[in-house]
Amino acid sequence: MYTSILWDMGGTLIDTYPAVDHLLARIGYRTDAPSNAQLSEVARLRSISIDHAMNKLHQLYDADLEALHAGYSELKESWKTRPAPLMSGARRVLEAVRDAGGLNLIATHRDRCSAEDLLAAHGIEVDDMVCAPDGYERKPSPDMYLVLIERHRLHPARVLAVGDRPIDVEAATAAGVDGYLLDHRGKQPGTLASLSELIGMIGPRQ
């Protein structure tokens, strides 16, 4: 059984990607109604990083890079009052960890201001958070996970990491903790179709 969770944020704890993908596709392809194919391409590019998606849209389609960045900034600002939704089951898992005496810890590539705004808008309190823009290496480096594990003196065997990209699992493995991939198809070992599957894995400290 695990006690504490290392959370990824966008696409794992909070469902930010649909709004991001629609924004990038709308600006990148200069259309008010992006096609499924366009949204799929943006999602593939964004799976590397949002900056990567913006740069590739600029390179491939001469998208206005300044407009992409401005649009994303406006979207993040809007989340202060109209936040992207929590992923299904997220609040229950957060509570299960708290009830077990564990820690909810976030390791994200998102800037701290945006991350804190999203958490505040949902009324979520976590025990700690590290953000790559604060000076940590991005995943798949285990840097952020190791910082949290060492800072809170956690036993790796009692910690799991969950994310929506393979790099989250790679970082977990490198940090010596079990990693689970949130994939709504949920067909492969080590994947979760829903965050709710984590509840049965959480137990109190021994």
Secondary structure, 3 states (H helix, E strand, C coil): CECEEEECCECCCECCHHHHHHHHHHHHCCCCCCCHHHHHHHHHHHCCCHHHHHHHHHHHHCCCHHHHHHHHHHHHHHCCCCCCCECCCHHHHHHHHHHCCCCEEEEECCCHHHHHHHHHHHCCCCCEEEEHHHCCCCCCCCHHHHHHHHHCCCCHHHEEEEECCHHHHHHHHHHCCEEEEECCCCCCCCEECCHHHHHHHECCCC
